[in-house]
Amino acid sequence: MSAPAGAAGGHVRVVVFSGGRGSAVLSERLVADPRVELTLAINGFDDGRSTGALRRFLGDCLGPSDFRKNAARLARALRSASAALVDLLEERLPEHADAAAAAAALAAARGRGAAAGDPFLARLGALAAALAPAERAGVGESLDRFEAELARRGADFRFGDCCLGNLVFAGRFLAAGRRFDRALDDYCALLGLAAGTVDNVTDGGNAWLVAIDRDGRLLASEAEIVAADRAIDDIFLVERPIGAAERERLAGASRAELAALLAGRAARPAANPRLLARLAAADLVVYAPGTQHSSLFPSYLVPGIAEAIAGNLGAIKLLVTNLEADADIPTLSAVELRHRALHFLRRRGELAVAAPRLVTHCLLNDPASPDERRPYLPLGRLRSVEDPRLLRIADFEEEASGRHDAERVLTPFVESFLARSAERRIGVVLLSTESLDKVSQTLLEALRAGLGEVPARFTVLYRSPQTLAADFAAALPFACENLARDDAGPADETELVREAAGRGFDDVILFESSGRYLGEEIVNVAALLVGGSLDAVWGSRRLSLRDIRESYRLRYRGHRLIGAVSYVGSHLLSLACLALHGRYVSDTLTGVRAVRAGHLTPEVVAGDPRLLNQRLLSAVLGARGELFETPVRFFAMSPDQVERPTVGVGLAALVGMLRWRLARRRRESGAAGARERVGGSAGAARRAPARSARS
C-alpha cells in the first residue's frame, strides 16, 4: 500500500485508539482544531454494570458505554447538540431502581408524566423540556423501541445505575435491524456528529473479553479485568461469555489449560471496513493511554487492524504511555507497556511486522518534579528498546493534574503534517546588485536548477533602474517585482529586507546576486525550508575548502598578513556564536542565507546592512531557533568588483553580537523575575487558609 503524501488540503487525518476516558484530553484537543479530521476507534467488549446487563438482554450487541462517553465528550466540545441532550443521555437511573421506577424515569425523559416530589424525575423532565423538537423525537422513538422489546420478551432487566444513553442506544440498535455499526452512526447523528467520527473497530461482530492474570487465574469478563487490581498476563476474545458454572469448573485449571481452552474458543470478528480505510489514509495514528488490557489492547487483537496500520508507511504511529499505574498494570513500566502493545498488535506473534511499522514514536513520561506519593509509571529498562529513535522522554503531564498536556503531546506531530501540506510563501531578495543582467542570470540559474518545482509560492524582489522584460517575467513560474527607488539616492539594502519582512512571507531568502554565488543555491536553500521545521538555513563557503582558498589567494595576493588577519577574524566571529549561543556557525559572513520571516523584526533589519548577518544570527540563535548549515559554491572576485568586510566591520560585528546577547539576557532575567513575583503571590494565596464557600 502506498503511503499518504501528507495532510490533505491543509487537514491532518488522525485516528485515535481510545477507551472510555483515557483519551479525553487528547480527543478534546484534536476535535477543537478545525484542521484535524478526527476518528476515535473504540471496541465494544465492555460488559460491566449496566452495559453488561444490556448486552445480556439483547444477546448479540456489543457494549455501547465507551462509544456513548466519547460521543458525549465530542458533542460538548463541538456544541453539535444541545447541552440538555448530552446531559440527559448521561443521566443514570438510581442504583436500586425497579421496573416501575424505570418506567417513570423513561416517561420523564420523553417529557411525559408528572414529576412532582421526585427531584430525579423533575431533573429529567426539565432536561427533556429543554430539548429541540428533533432531539426530543429521537430520544422518544429510541426509548419506545427499547420498551417495546422489553414488553415483547417479557424479560426482567436490571435498571439499577443504568445510563439513559445506553437505553437510547439499545433502541437505535433495534431500529437498525440489530446492526451495531449502523446504530452507532444513528446515535452519533442524534448528537450532531458525522458518521465515523466515533467508530467501532469491528464490523459489528460480537466478542467477549476474558483474561488470565499473573497468578494463572481466570478473569471471565471485562468487568473482572477492570476490578481485579492485579497484573494481567494475557487477554483473549471469545465467542460467548463464560457462565458461572463453567467458571467454577475452571477454577483449578492450570495456566496452560486455560490458555488452550480460551484459544480454542477464540472469536475473530472482522474489522470495520470504514475504519480500515481511515487507518490506511491517516497521517497520525495515536494509541491513547487508558486501562490498557480492557480498553486498548483488545482493539489491537481484531484481525486487519494492525495490517492496515502497518501498510500505511507515511503515517506517524504514536504510543502515549500512561502517566500513572492502573489497576491492570500495577507492576509494568512504560517500556514494558510499549513491548506489550506491540505484542498484541502483532496478535501474539501471528503477524510478523517490524516494530516501526506499528509504532514510530513512543512518549514516556519523566516527571520534572516526581512526587513519591503518586504512582508514576516508571520508565523501565530503556536499554531494552533496540532503537532509541523510537522513544521521546519528557515531562508530558499538565502541571500536577494527573492528565497529559495535550499540546505538548500532540501539537508537534499535527503541525509537522500541516507544514508539509501547506504551500509556504517564500520571498527571495536579490542583494548586492542593481544590474539587470546579474538579476536575469540569477533567475535563469535558479529556474534551470528547478525552482519552479519546489512546492512553495515564490516572489523575487530586486532593485534595478530597469525592469525585466514583460515576456521574460511572464514566462517565469514565480513572481518578480522591481523595488526601484523613485529618487537617485544611494541604495540601502536593508530597505529591501524591510519590504520583504512586511509582505507576509513565511520565509525570506537573502541572496547576494553580485556574481559570487550561483542562482542554483536559491533552490538548495528553498528545498530545506519547505519542511517548515527550520528557523534559518545558512549557506557556508567554508564547507568548500577549495573555494575558500581560491578566494583568499585572489583577494589578498601579496598581502599575506592582511589575509591572515581576515582569516582569523572570520573564525573569531564563528567562535563568538559558539561562546554566546552554544552553536558554531562556520561562515557568519555568507551571502546566501534564509530565515523564518518572524525573525525579521524592525530591530534586526534596522542599522548597518553590513552587520545584518550578525543581527540575524543573534536573533535566531538567541531564540534557540533551529539553524542548518549547508555548503554553497562561490566564485572568487577581486576587491574592486565587490565590497568586502573590513577589519572595522568585523570588530563592529563582534561588539554587536555581544550587545545583542547581553540585552536578551536582561530581558530574560526581567521576565523570570516577573514570573517569580507572580508565582510567589500565587503560592502565598495557596498557603492562605481557605474561607468558607458561603462567605
Secondary structure by P-SEA (a helix, b strand, c coil): ccccccccccbbbbbbbcccccaaaaaaaaaaccccbbbbbbbcccccaaaaaaaaaacccccaaaaaaaaaaaaaaaccccaaaaaaaaccccccccaaaaaaaaaaaaccccccccaaaaaaaaaaaaccaaaaaaaaaaaaaaaaaaaaaccccccccccaaaaaaaaaaaaacccaaaaaaaaaaaacccccccccccccbbbbbbbccccccccccaaaaaaccccccccccccccccaaaaaaaccccaaaaaaaaaaacccccccaaaaaaaaaccbbbbccccccccccccccccaaaaaaaacccbbbbbbcccccccccccccaaaaaaaaaaaaaccccccccccccccbbbbbbccccccccccccccccccccccccccccccccccccccccccccaaaaaaaaaaacbbbbbbbbcccccaaaaaaaaaaaaaaccccccbbbbbbbbccccccaaaaaaccbbbbbbcccccccccaaaaaaaaaaccccbbbbbbcccccccaaaaaaaaaacccccccccccccccaaaaaaaaaaaccccaaaaaaaaaaaaaaaaaaaaaccccccccccccccccccccccccccccccaaaaaaaaaaaaaccbbbbbbbbbbbbccccbbbbcaaaaaaaaaaaaaaaaaaaaaaaaaaaaaaaaaaaaaaaaacccccccc
